[in-house]
Amino acid sequence: MRWKCKDIFALSAVLMFMALLCGAVLAGAGDADKGKRQYDQFCVPCHGKSGMGDGTRVNIEKLDPKPRNHTDGAYMNQRTDSELFKVIKNGGFSMNLSHEMPQWKHLLKDSDIWDVVAFVRTLADPPPKSDENKYAKDTD
């Protein structure tokens, strides 16, 4: 069988698409151990050490609404990783959530944010039942 130029082009396009898709999937996979270090530094003051939304700033600054309880599996398991990424990167206001949630895009790289997302996923009770949204990636 002889390959025609258009066949080679089509095959190349399919292979490039698959490579990009695999790259996006792998880029979205965060490291929960690294994420815990970032969480401890940037998130604990509001969300608390255990993620229950009871950090030291809650009462000192009278935060209203209170920070999200990351241990609330009923809520957290309904959020995609992409949604968590966006709210961490761009702040609560960007997702029609609390303006009290700051944007971290100026201090954290995208890879750091994916690490935080991976760590936050470990806090939910009950834990997520599936990984269907685990690698969803959208960095707008």
Secondary structure, 3 states (H helix, E strand, C coil): CCCCHHHHHHHHHHHHHHHHHHHHHHHHCCCHHHHHHHHHHHHHHHHCCCCCCCCHHHHHCCCCCCCCCCCEHHHHCCCCHHHHHHHHHHCHHHHCCCCCCCCCCCCCCHHHHHHHHHHHHCCCECCCCCCCCCCCCCCC
